[in-house]
Amino acid sequence: MVRKTLSFSKEEEMLQASCALEDAFYNLMRPVKTLRIEVNDDTRRWGPRTPAMAAGLTDHTWTIEELMMTVVVPEAINT
């Protein structure tokens, strides 16, 4: 959290937005080497997987365009 707060997140709302974007990038777009699966293909032996693919939330690695075009509905806060 220190690295993220030292950047431009001077307000808590901006920090939360930055953390949410980083979480989405990691879970939907970045293949993790330890989650790869073996494929039966002549050109490669391993297929990349993201954490969201491993959890069964999506069937492909997302692009930046897909991530930016997705509307995320914020969770209601009961105070």
PyMOL Python script that loads the backbone (N, CA, C, O; Angstrom):
from pymol import cmd

cmd.read_pdbstr("""\
ATOM      1  N   MET A   1       0.824  -1.200   0.000  1.00  0.00           N
ATOM      2  CA  MET A   1       0.000   0.000   0.000  1.00  0.00           C
ATOM      3  C   MET A   1       0.868   1.265   0.000  1.00  0.00           C
ATOM      4  O   MET A   1       0.429   2.303  -0.494  1.00  0.00           O
ATOM      5  N   VAL A   2       2.077   1.199   0.537  1.00  0.00           N
ATOM      6  CA  VAL A   2       2.913   2.392   0.592  1.00  0.00           C
ATOM      7  C   VAL A   2       3.257   2.853  -0.816  1.00  0.00           C
ATOM      8  O   VAL A   2       3.196   4.047  -1.106  1.00  0.00           O
ATOM      9  N   ARG A   3       3.619   1.921  -1.695  1.00  0.00           N
ATOM     10  CA  ARG A   3       3.975   2.287  -3.064  1.00  0.00           C
ATOM     11  C   ARG A   3       2.809   2.969  -3.758  1.00  0.00           C
ATOM     12  O   ARG A   3       3.002   3.938  -4.492  1.00  0.00           O
ATOM     13  N   LYS A   4       1.592   2.465  -3.530  1.00  0.00           N
ATOM     14  CA  LYS A   4       0.421   3.055  -4.179  1.00  0.00           C
ATOM     15  C   LYS A   4       0.077   4.420  -3.586  1.00  0.00           C
ATOM     16  O   LYS A   4      -0.389   5.299  -4.310  1.00  0.00           O
ATOM     17  N   THR A   5       0.293   4.613  -2.305  1.00  0.00           N
ATOM     18  CA  THR A   5      -0.046   5.895  -1.696  1.00  0.00           C
ATOM     19  C   THR A   5       0.988   6.959  -2.013  1.00  0.00           C
ATOM     20  O   THR A   5       0.676   8.149  -1.956  1.00  0.00           O
ATOM     21  N   LEU A   6       2.203   6.567  -2.345  1.00  0.00           N
ATOM     22  CA  LEU A   6       3.226   7.553  -2.678  1.00  0.00           C
ATOM     23  C   LEU A   6       3.056   8.091  -4.089  1.00  0.00           C
ATOM     24  O   LEU A   6       3.683   9.089  -4.442  1.00  0.00           O
ATOM     25  N   SER A   7       2.233   7.460  -4.895  1.00  0.00           N
ATOM     26  CA  SER A   7       2.011   7.982  -6.237  1.00  0.00           C
ATOM     27  C   SER A   7       1.047   9.161  -6.154  1.00  0.00           C
ATOM     28  O   SER A   7       1.288  10.070  -5.359  1.00  0.00           O
ATOM     29  N   PHE A   8      -0.019   9.191  -6.926  1.00  0.00           N
ATOM     30  CA  PHE A   8      -0.879  10.363  -6.962  1.00  0.00           C
ATOM     31  C   PHE A   8      -2.133  10.218  -6.107  1.00  0.00           C
ATOM     32  O   PHE A   8      -3.012  11.075  -6.186  1.00  0.00           O
ATOM     33  N   SER A   9      -2.250   9.195  -5.312  1.00  0.00           N
ATOM     34  CA  SER A   9      -3.462   8.958  -4.539  1.00  0.00           C
ATOM     35  C   SER A   9      -3.459   9.785  -3.256  1.00  0.00           C
ATOM     36  O   SER A   9      -3.152   9.282  -2.175  1.00  0.00           O
ATOM     37  N   LYS A  10      -3.796  11.026  -3.395  1.00  0.00           N
ATOM     38  CA  LYS A  10      -3.822  11.902  -2.226  1.00  0.00           C
ATOM     39  C   LYS A  10      -5.174  11.878  -1.521  1.00  0.00           C
ATOM     40  O   LYS A  10      -5.277  12.295  -0.367  1.00  0.00           O
ATOM     41  N   GLU A  11      -6.199  11.400  -2.193  1.00  0.00           N
ATOM     42  CA  GLU A  11      -7.519  11.267  -1.592  1.00  0.00           C
ATOM     43  C   GLU A  11      -7.864   9.789  -1.510  1.00  0.00           C
ATOM     44  O   GLU A  11      -7.424   8.997  -2.343  1.00  0.00           O
ATOM     45  N   GLU A  12      -8.647   9.417  -0.513  1.00  0.00           N
ATOM     46  CA  GLU A  12      -8.985   8.007  -0.316  1.00  0.00           C
ATOM     47  C   GLU A  12      -9.773   7.448  -1.498  1.00  0.00           C
ATOM     48  O   GLU A  12      -9.592   6.285  -1.860  1.00  0.00           O
ATOM     49  N   GLU A  13     -10.634   8.247  -2.099  1.00  0.00           N
ATOM     50  CA  GLU A  13     -11.416   7.790  -3.254  1.00  0.00           C
ATOM     51  C   GLU A  13     -10.498   7.430  -4.425  1.00  0.00           C
ATOM     52  O   GLU A  13     -10.725   6.432  -5.110  1.00  0.00           O
ATOM     53  N   MET A  14      -9.467   8.237  -4.652  1.00  0.00           N
ATOM     54  CA  MET A  14      -8.519   7.956  -5.734  1.00  0.00           C
ATOM     55  C   MET A  14      -7.676   6.725  -5.413  1.00  0.00           C
ATOM     56  O   MET A  14      -7.360   5.946  -6.312  1.00  0.00           O
ATOM     57  N   LEU A  15      -7.308   6.539  -4.145  1.00  0.00           N
ATOM     58  CA  LEU A  15      -6.572   5.357  -3.733  1.00  0.00           C
ATOM     59  C   LEU A  15      -7.401   4.097  -3.973  1.00  0.00           C
ATOM     60  O   LEU A  15      -6.884   3.100  -4.478  1.00  0.00           O
ATOM     61  N   GLN A  16      -8.686   4.138  -3.611  1.00  0.00           N
ATOM     62  CA  GLN A  16      -9.562   2.992  -3.835  1.00  0.00           C
ATOM     63  C   GLN A  16      -9.721   2.694  -5.317  1.00  0.00           C
ATOM     64  O   GLN A  16      -9.744   1.529  -5.712  1.00  0.00           O
ATOM     65  N   ALA A  17      -9.830   3.725  -6.138  1.00  0.00           N
ATOM     66  CA  ALA A  17      -9.938   3.527  -7.583  1.00  0.00           C
ATOM     67  C   ALA A  17      -8.658   2.923  -8.145  1.00  0.00           C
ATOM     68  O   ALA A  17      -8.710   2.033  -8.994  1.00  0.00           O
ATOM     69  N   SER A  18      -7.519   3.399  -7.678  1.00  0.00           N
ATOM     70  CA  SER A  18      -6.233   2.871  -8.133  1.00  0.00           C
ATOM     71  C   SER A  18      -6.073   1.407  -7.732  1.00  0.00           C
ATOM     72  O   SER A  18      -5.611   0.592  -8.530  1.00  0.00           O
ATOM     73  N   CYS A  19      -6.450   1.075  -6.509  1.00  0.00           N
ATOM     74  CA  CYS A  19      -6.357  -0.312  -6.041  1.00  0.00           C
ATOM     75  C   CYS A  19      -7.315  -1.217  -6.807  1.00  0.00           C
ATOM     76  O   CYS A  19      -6.964  -2.354  -7.123  1.00  0.00           O
ATOM     77  N   ALA A  20      -8.511  -0.737  -7.109  1.00  0.00           N
ATOM     78  CA  ALA A  20      -9.481  -1.538  -7.857  1.00  0.00           C
ATOM     79  C   ALA A  20      -8.984  -1.809  -9.274  1.00  0.00           C
ATOM     80  O   ALA A  20      -9.150  -2.914  -9.792  1.00  0.00           O
ATOM     81  N   LEU A  21      -8.371  -0.799  -9.904  1.00  0.00           N
ATOM     82  CA  LEU A  21      -7.823  -0.980 -11.251  1.00  0.00           C
ATOM     83  C   LEU A  21      -6.671  -1.979 -11.235  1.00  0.00           C
ATOM     84  O   LEU A  21      -6.575  -2.825 -12.123  1.00  0.00           O
ATOM     85  N   GLU A  22      -5.810  -1.890 -10.250  1.00  0.00           N
ATOM     86  CA  GLU A  22      -4.693  -2.825 -10.136  1.00  0.00           C
ATOM     87  C   GLU A  22      -5.195  -4.245  -9.886  1.00  0.00           C
ATOM     88  O   GLU A  22      -4.660  -5.194 -10.460  1.00  0.00           O
ATOM     89  N   ASP A  23      -6.203  -4.405  -9.048  1.00  0.00           N
ATOM     90  CA  ASP A  23      -6.781  -5.730  -8.787  1.00  0.00           C
ATOM     91  C   ASP A  23      -7.407  -6.314 -10.045  1.00  0.00           C
ATOM     92  O   ASP A  23      -7.239  -7.499 -10.332  1.00  0.00           O
ATOM     93  N   ALA A  24      -8.131  -5.485 -10.798  1.00  0.00           N
ATOM     94  CA  ALA A  24      -8.756  -5.957 -12.035  1.00  0.00           C
ATOM     95  C   ALA A  24      -7.696  -6.355 -13.049  1.00  0.00           C
ATOM     96  O   ALA A  24      -7.829  -7.379 -13.720  1.00  0.00           O
ATOM     97  N   PHE A  25      -6.648  -5.553 -13.165  1.00  0.00           N
ATOM     98  CA  PHE A  25      -5.569  -5.873 -14.095  1.00  0.00           C
ATOM     99  C   PHE A  25      -4.927  -7.206 -13.738  1.00  0.00           C
ATOM    100  O   PHE A  25      -4.715  -8.050 -14.609  1.00  0.00           O
ATOM    101  N   TYR A  26      -4.616  -7.396 -12.459  1.00  0.00           N
ATOM    102  CA  TYR A  26      -3.954  -8.624 -12.024  1.00  0.00           C
ATOM    103  C   TYR A  26      -4.846  -9.846 -12.239  1.00  0.00           C
ATOM    104  O   TYR A  26      -4.379 -10.871 -12.736  1.00  0.00           O
ATOM    105  N   ASN A  27      -6.106  -9.748 -11.875  1.00  0.00           N
ATOM    106  CA  ASN A  27      -6.989 -10.912 -11.912  1.00  0.00           C
ATOM    107  C   ASN A  27      -7.522 -11.244 -13.304  1.00  0.00           C
ATOM    108  O   ASN A  27      -7.782 -12.413 -13.590  1.00  0.00           O
ATOM    109  N   LEU A  28      -7.691 -10.263 -14.166  1.00  0.00           N
ATOM    110  CA  LEU A  28      -8.325 -10.499 -15.463  1.00  0.00           C
ATOM    111  C   LEU A  28      -7.366 -10.480 -16.647  1.00  0.00           C
ATOM    112  O   LEU A  28      -7.628 -11.135 -17.656  1.00  0.00           O
ATOM    113  N   MET A  29      -6.263  -9.746 -16.548  1.00  0.00           N
ATOM    114  CA  MET A  29      -5.422  -9.533 -17.721  1.00  0.00           C
ATOM    115  C   MET A  29      -4.042 -10.174 -17.643  1.00  0.00           C
ATOM    116  O   MET A  29      -3.468 -10.498 -18.682  1.00  0.00           O
ATOM    117  N   ARG A  30      -3.500 -10.367 -16.469  1.00  0.00           N
ATOM    118  CA  ARG A  30      -2.123 -10.821 -16.326  1.00  0.00           C
ATOM    119  C   ARG A  30      -2.060 -12.333 -16.107  1.00  0.00           C
ATOM    120  O   ARG A  30      -2.485 -12.816 -15.057  1.00  0.00           O
ATOM    121  N   PRO A  31      -1.541 -13.084 -17.071  1.00  0.00           N
ATOM    122  CA  PRO A  31      -1.387 -14.521 -16.861  1.00  0.00           C
ATOM    123  C   PRO A  31      -0.333 -14.796 -15.784  1.00  0.00           C
ATOM    124  O   PRO A  31       0.719 -14.159 -15.751  1.00  0.00           O
ATOM    125  N   VAL A  32      -0.632 -15.745 -14.917  1.00  0.00           N
ATOM    126  CA  VAL A  32       0.276 -16.111 -13.834  1.00  0.00           C
ATOM    127  C   VAL A  32       0.901 -17.456 -14.183  1.00  0.00           C
ATOM    128  O   VAL A  32       0.199 -18.413 -14.507  1.00  0.00           O
ATOM    129  N   LYS A  33       2.215 -17.516 -14.115  1.00  0.00           N
ATOM    130  CA  LYS A  33       2.939 -18.702 -14.556  1.00  0.00           C
ATOM    131  C   LYS A  33       2.560 -19.948 -13.753  1.00  0.00           C
ATOM    132  O   LYS A  33       2.506 -21.044 -14.311  1.00  0.00           O
ATOM    133  N   THR A  34       2.300 -19.801 -12.471  1.00  0.00           N
ATOM    134  CA  THR A  34       1.982 -20.965 -11.642  1.00  0.00           C
ATOM    135  C   THR A  34       0.581 -21.512 -11.888  1.00  0.00           C
ATOM    136  O   THR A  34       0.264 -22.613 -11.437  1.00  0.00           O
ATOM    137  N   LEU A  35      -0.265 -20.762 -12.595  1.00  0.00           N
ATOM    138  CA  LEU A  35      -1.632 -21.214 -12.875  1.00  0.00           C
ATOM    139  C   LEU A  35      -1.786 -21.795 -14.276  1.00  0.00           C
ATOM    140  O   LEU A  35      -2.889 -22.183 -14.661  1.00  0.00           O
ATOM    141  N   ARG A  36      -0.702 -21.862 -15.044  1.00  0.00           N
ATOM    142  CA  ARG A  36      -0.795 -22.347 -16.418  1.00  0.00           C
ATOM    143  C   ARG A  36      -1.252 -23.800 -16.462  1.00  0.00           C
ATOM    144  O   ARG A  36      -1.083 -24.554 -15.503  1.00  0.00           O
ATOM    145  N   ILE A  37      -1.842 -24.176 -17.613  1.00  0.00           N
ATOM    146  CA  ILE A  37      -2.324 -25.543 -17.781  1.00  0.00           C
ATOM    147  C   ILE A  37      -1.643 -26.166 -18.996  1.00  0.00           C
ATOM    148  O   ILE A  37      -1.268 -25.472 -19.940  1.00  0.00           O
ATOM    149  N   GLU A  38      -1.494 -27.459 -18.953  1.00  0.00           N
ATOM    150  CA  GLU A  38      -0.866 -28.164 -20.054  1.00  0.00           C
ATOM    151  C   GLU A  38      -1.858 -28.297 -21.205  1.00  0.00           C
ATOM    152  O   GLU A  38      -3.015 -28.659 -20.995  1.00  0.00           O
ATOM    153  N   VAL A  39      -1.402 -28.003 -22.417  1.00  0.00           N
ATOM    154  CA  VAL A  39      -2.248 -28.086 -23.604  1.00  0.00           C
ATOM    155  C   VAL A  39      -1.661 -29.098 -24.579  1.00  0.00           C
ATOM    156  O   VAL A  39      -0.452 -29.333 -24.588  1.00  0.00           O
ATOM    157  N   ASN A  40      -2.508 -29.686 -25.386  1.00  0.00           N
ATOM    158  CA  ASN A  40      -2.070 -30.642 -26.393  1.00  0.00           C
ATOM    159  C   ASN A  40      -1.948 -29.924 -27.726  1.00  0.00           C
ATOM    160  O   ASN A  40      -2.799 -30.073 -28.603  1.00  0.00           O
ATOM    161  N   ASP A  41      -0.894 -29.152 -27.872  1.00  0.00           N
ATOM    162  CA  ASP A  41      -0.679 -28.358 -29.071  1.00  0.00           C
ATOM    163  C   ASP A  41       0.758 -28.580 -29.536  1.00  0.00           C
ATOM    164  O   ASP A  41       1.667 -28.699 -28.714  1.00  0.00           O
ATOM    165  N   ASP A  42       0.961 -28.636 -30.840  1.00  0.00           N
ATOM    166  CA  ASP A  42       2.307 -28.865 -31.371  1.00  0.00           C
ATOM    167  C   ASP A  42       3.220 -27.655 -31.198  1.00  0.00           C
ATOM    168  O   ASP A  42       4.439 -27.808 -31.124  1.00  0.00           O
ATOM    169  N   THR A  43       2.648 -26.460 -31.134  1.00  0.00           N
ATOM    170  CA  THR A  43       3.470 -25.256 -31.067  1.00  0.00           C
ATOM    171  C   THR A  43       3.874 -24.880 -29.647  1.00  0.00           C
ATOM    172  O   THR A  43       4.922 -24.264 -29.454  1.00  0.00           O
ATOM    173  N   ARG A  44       3.072 -25.234 -28.654  1.00  0.00           N
ATOM    174  CA  ARG A  44       3.428 -24.901 -27.270  1.00  0.00           C
ATOM    175  C   ARG A  44       2.926 -25.982 -26.333  1.00  0.00           C
ATOM    176  O   ARG A  44       2.005 -26.729 -26.663  1.00  0.00           O
ATOM    177  N   ARG A  45       3.535 -26.059 -25.169  1.00  0.00           N
ATOM    178  CA  ARG A  45       3.166 -27.083 -24.211  1.00  0.00           C
ATOM    179  C   ARG A  45       2.231 -26.563 -23.120  1.00  0.00           C
ATOM    180  O   ARG A  45       1.410 -27.315 -22.595  1.00  0.00           O
ATOM    181  N   TRP A  46       2.351 -25.297 -22.785  1.00  0.00           N
ATOM    182  CA  TRP A  46       1.574 -24.722 -21.686  1.00  0.00           C
ATOM    183  C   TRP A  46       0.670 -23.607 -22.186  1.00  0.00           C
ATOM    184  O   TRP A  46       1.048 -22.836 -23.069  1.00  0.00           O
ATOM    185  N   GLY A  47      -0.541 -23.525 -21.609  1.00  0.00           N
ATOM    186  CA  GLY A  47      -1.478 -22.454 -21.920  1.00  0.00           C
ATOM    187  C   GLY A  47      -1.561 -21.488 -20.758  1.00  0.00           C
ATOM    188  O   GLY A  47      -1.682 -21.920 -19.611  1.00  0.00           O
ATOM    189  N   PRO A  48      -1.500 -20.183 -21.022  1.00  0.00           N
ATOM    190  CA  PRO A  48      -1.545 -19.200 -19.930  1.00  0.00           C
ATOM    191  C   PRO A  48      -2.939 -19.110 -19.314  1.00  0.00           C
ATOM    192  O   PRO A  48      -3.947 -19.303 -19.993  1.00  0.00           O
ATOM    193  N   ARG A  49      -2.978 -18.814 -18.016  1.00  0.00           N
ATOM    194  CA  ARG A  49      -4.247 -18.594 -17.305  1.00  0.00           C
ATOM    195  C   ARG A  49      -4.089 -17.447 -16.333  1.00  0.00           C
ATOM    196  O   ARG A  49      -3.035 -17.265 -15.724  1.00  0.00           O
ATOM    197  N   THR A  50      -5.153 -16.678 -16.198  1.00  0.00           N
ATOM    198  CA  THR A  50      -5.194 -15.605 -15.209  1.00  0.00           C
ATOM    199  C   THR A  50      -5.887 -16.149 -13.961  1.00  0.00           C
ATOM    200  O   THR A  50      -6.522 -17.201 -14.032  1.00  0.00           O
ATOM    201  N   PRO A  51      -5.785 -15.465 -12.823  1.00  0.00           N
ATOM    202  CA  PRO A  51      -6.506 -15.912 -11.632  1.00  0.00           C
ATOM    203  C   PRO A  51      -8.015 -16.011 -11.845  1.00  0.00           C
ATOM    204  O   PRO A  51      -8.651 -16.908 -11.292  1.00  0.00           O
ATOM    205  N   ALA A  52      -8.599 -15.114 -12.629  1.00  0.00           N
ATOM    206  CA  ALA A  52     -10.040 -15.172 -12.898  1.00  0.00           C
ATOM    207  C   ALA A  52     -10.389 -16.408 -13.724  1.00  0.00           C
ATOM    208  O   ALA A  52     -11.453 -16.997 -13.535  1.00  0.00           O
ATOM    209  N   MET A  53      -9.504 -16.803 -14.637  1.00  0.00           N
ATOM    210  CA  MET A  53      -9.732 -18.014 -15.424  1.00  0.00           C
ATOM    211  C   MET A  53      -9.635 -19.246 -14.528  1.00  0.00           C
ATOM    212  O   MET A  53     -10.416 -20.185 -14.675  1.00  0.00           O
ATOM    213  N   ALA A  54      -8.686 -19.244 -13.610  1.00  0.00           N
ATOM    214  CA  ALA A  54      -8.521 -20.374 -12.694  1.00  0.00           C
ATOM    215  C   ALA A  54      -9.730 -20.503 -11.764  1.00  0.00           C
ATOM    216  O   ALA A  54     -10.100 -21.609 -11.371  1.00  0.00           O
ATOM    217  N   ALA A  55     -10.341 -19.372 -11.415  1.00  0.00           N
ATOM    218  CA  ALA A  55     -11.519 -19.387 -10.543  1.00  0.00           C
ATOM    219  C   ALA A  55     -12.803 -19.673 -11.305  1.00  0.00           C
ATOM    220  O   ALA A  55     -13.857 -19.850 -10.694  1.00  0.00           O
ATOM    221  N   GLY A  56     -12.731 -19.721 -12.634  1.00  0.00           N
ATOM    222  CA  GLY A  56     -13.913 -20.001 -13.442  1.00  0.00           C
ATOM    223  C   GLY A  56     -14.784 -18.784 -13.701  1.00  0.00           C
ATOM    224  O   GLY A  56     -15.950 -18.935 -14.068  1.00  0.00           O
ATOM    225  N   LEU A  57     -14.248 -17.571 -13.518  1.00  0.00           N
ATOM    226  CA  LEU A  57     -15.030 -16.354 -13.732  1.00  0.00           C
ATOM    227  C   LEU A  57     -15.035 -15.899 -15.180  1.00  0.00           C
ATOM    228  O   LEU A  57     -15.949 -15.188 -15.600  1.00  0.00           O
ATOM    229  N   THR A  58     -14.038 -16.294 -15.946  1.00  0.00           N
ATOM    230  CA  THR A  58     -13.937 -15.934 -17.349  1.00  0.00           C
ATOM    231  C   THR A  58     -13.236 -17.055 -18.101  1.00  0.00           C
ATOM    232  O   THR A  58     -12.572 -17.897 -17.497  1.00  0.00           O
ATOM    233  N   ASP A  59     -13.386 -17.062 -19.411  1.00  0.00           N
ATOM    234  CA  ASP A  59     -12.774 -18.131 -20.197  1.00  0.00           C
ATOM    235  C   ASP A  59     -11.625 -17.632 -21.070  1.00  0.00           C
ATOM    236  O   ASP A  59     -11.085 -18.402 -21.864  1.00  0.00           O
ATOM    237  N   HIS A  60     -11.238 -16.356 -20.940  1.00  0.00           N
ATOM    238  CA  HIS A  60     -10.155 -15.809 -21.747  1.00  0.00           C
ATOM    239  C   HIS A  60      -9.450 -14.691 -20.993  1.00  0.00           C
ATOM    240  O   HIS A  60      -9.966 -14.158 -20.011  1.00  0.00           O
ATOM    241  N   THR A  61      -8.255 -14.347 -21.476  1.00  0.00           N
ATOM    242  CA  THR A  61      -7.523 -13.221 -20.927  1.00  0.00           C
ATOM    243  C   THR A  61      -8.119 -11.941 -21.492  1.00  0.00           C
ATOM    244  O   THR A  61      -8.241 -11.801 -22.709  1.00  0.00           O
ATOM    245  N   TRP A  62      -8.488 -11.012 -20.630  1.00  0.00           N
ATOM    246  CA  TRP A  62      -9.139  -9.784 -21.057  1.00  0.00           C
ATOM    247  C   TRP A  62      -8.140  -8.834 -21.697  1.00  0.00           C
ATOM    248  O   TRP A  62      -6.940  -8.899 -21.432  1.00  0.00           O
ATOM    249  N   THR A  63      -8.659  -7.947 -22.548  1.00  0.00           N
ATOM    250  CA  THR A  63      -7.862  -6.874 -23.132  1.00  0.00           C
ATOM    251  C   THR A  63      -8.140  -5.588 -22.355  1.00  0.00           C
ATOM    252  O   THR A  63      -9.079  -5.512 -21.562  1.00  0.00           O
ATOM    253  N   ILE A  64      -7.311  -4.590 -22.598  1.00  0.00           N
ATOM    254  CA  ILE A  64      -7.524  -3.267 -21.977  1.00  0.00           C
ATOM    255  C   ILE A  64      -8.884  -2.718 -22.380  1.00  0.00           C
ATOM    256  O   ILE A  64      -9.601  -2.154 -21.553  1.00  0.00           O
ATOM    257  N   GLU A  65      -9.240  -2.881 -23.652  1.00  0.00           N
ATOM    258  CA  GLU A  65     -10.523  -2.374 -24.144  1.00  0.00           C
ATOM    259  C   GLU A  65     -11.690  -3.021 -23.399  1.00  0.00           C
ATOM    260  O   GLU A  65     -12.627  -2.332 -22.997  1.00  0.00           O
ATOM    261  N   GLU A  66     -11.638  -4.334 -23.216  1.00  0.00           N
ATOM    262  CA  GLU A  66     -12.702  -5.024 -22.479  1.00  0.00           C
ATOM    263  C   GLU A  66     -12.811  -4.509 -21.053  1.00  0.00           C
ATOM    264  O   GLU A  66     -13.910  -4.272 -20.552  1.00  0.00           O
ATOM    265  N   LEU A  67     -11.662  -4.336 -20.403  1.00  0.00           N
ATOM    266  CA  LEU A  67     -11.663  -3.876 -19.017  1.00  0.00           C
ATOM    267  C   LEU A  67     -12.224  -2.462 -18.901  1.00  0.00           C
ATOM    268  O   LEU A  67     -13.003  -2.179 -17.991  1.00  0.00           O
ATOM    269  N   MET A  68     -11.841  -1.581 -19.806  1.00  0.00           N
ATOM    270  CA  MET A  68     -12.298  -0.190 -19.748  1.00  0.00           C
ATOM    271  C   MET A  68     -13.762  -0.035 -20.153  1.00  0.00           C
ATOM    272  O   MET A  68     -14.414   0.918 -19.726  1.00  0.00           O
ATOM    273  N   MET A  69     -14.288  -0.941 -20.958  1.00  0.00           N
ATOM    274  CA  MET A  69     -15.677  -0.852 -21.400  1.00  0.00           C
ATOM    275  C   MET A  69     -16.650  -1.529 -20.433  1.00  0.00           C
ATOM    276  O   MET A  69     -17.864  -1.400 -20.591  1.00  0.00           O
ATOM    277  N   THR A  70     -16.135  -2.241 -19.445  1.00  0.00           N
ATOM    278  CA  THR A  70     -16.980  -2.923 -18.476  1.00  0.00           C
ATOM    279  C   THR A  70     -17.438  -1.938 -17.405  1.00  0.00           C
ATOM    280  O   THR A  70     -16.626  -1.226 -16.814  1.00  0.00           O
ATOM    281  N   VAL A  71     -18.728  -1.907 -17.167  1.00  0.00           N
ATOM    282  CA  VAL A  71     -19.279  -1.029 -16.135  1.00  0.00           C
ATOM    283  C   VAL A  71     -19.374  -1.824 -14.839  1.00  0.00           C
ATOM    284  O   VAL A  71     -20.039  -2.857 -14.772  1.00  0.00           O
ATOM    285  N   VAL A  72     -18.707  -1.329 -13.828  1.00  0.00           N
ATOM    286  CA  VAL A  72     -18.709  -1.989 -12.525  1.00  0.00           C
ATOM    287  C   VAL A  72     -19.664  -1.239 -11.622  1.00  0.00           C
ATOM    288  O   VAL A  72     -19.518  -0.034 -11.419  1.00  0.00           O
ATOM    289  N   VAL A  73     -20.628  -1.938 -11.088  1.00  0.00           N
ATOM    290  CA  VAL A  73     -21.597  -1.337 -10.189  1.00  0.00           C
ATOM    291  C   VAL A  73     -21.024  -1.404  -8.782  1.00  0.00           C
ATOM    292  O   VAL A  73     -20.740  -2.494  -8.285  1.00  0.00           O
ATOM    293  N   PRO A  74     -20.849  -0.251  -8.126  1.00  0.00           N
ATOM    294  CA  PRO A  74     -20.285  -0.265  -6.772  1.00  0.00           C
ATOM    295  C   PRO A  74     -21.202  -0.947  -5.786  1.00  0.00           C
ATOM    296  O   PRO A  74     -22.426  -0.906  -5.901  1.00  0.00           O
ATOM    297  N   GLU A  75     -20.578  -1.570  -4.822  1.00  0.00           N
ATOM    298  CA  GLU A  75     -21.316  -2.262  -3.774  1.00  0.00           C
ATOM    299  C   GLU A  75     -21.954  -1.232  -2.845  1.00  0.00           C
ATOM    300  O   GLU A  75     -21.324  -0.233  -2.494  1.00  0.00           O
ATOM    301  N   ALA A  76     -23.199  -1.474  -2.450  1.00  0.00           N
ATOM    302  CA  ALA A  76     -23.886  -0.549  -1.548  1.00  0.00           C
ATOM    303  C   ALA A  76     -23.243  -0.615  -0.158  1.00  0.00           C
ATOM    304  O   ALA A  76     -22.959  -1.693   0.365  1.00  0.00           O
ATOM    305  N   ILE A  77     -23.027   0.555   0.415  1.00  0.00           N
ATOM    306  CA  ILE A  77     -22.428   0.642   1.747  1.00  0.00           C
ATOM    307  C   ILE A  77     -23.535   0.941   2.740  1.00  0.00           C
ATOM    308  O   ILE A  77     -24.192   1.978   2.648  1.00  0.00           O
ATOM    309  N   ASN A  78     -23.743   0.050   3.679  1.00  0.00           N
ATOM    310  CA  ASN A  78     -24.742   0.251   4.728  1.00  0.00           C
ATOM    311  C   ASN A  78     -24.089   0.912   5.923  1.00  0.00           C
ATOM    312  O   ASN A  78     -23.267   0.297   6.603  1.00  0.00           O
ATOM    313  N   THR A  79     -24.442   2.143   6.181  1.00  0.00           N
ATOM    314  CA  THR A  79     -23.846   2.850   7.320  1.00  0.00           C
ATOM    315  C   THR A  79     -24.817   3.027   8.442  1.00  0.00           C
ATOM    316  O   THR A  79     -24.471   3.602   9.474  1.00  0.00           O
TER     317      THR A  79
END
""", "prot")
cmd.dss("prot")
cmd.show_as("cartoon", "prot")
cmd.util.cbc("prot")
cmd.orient("prot")
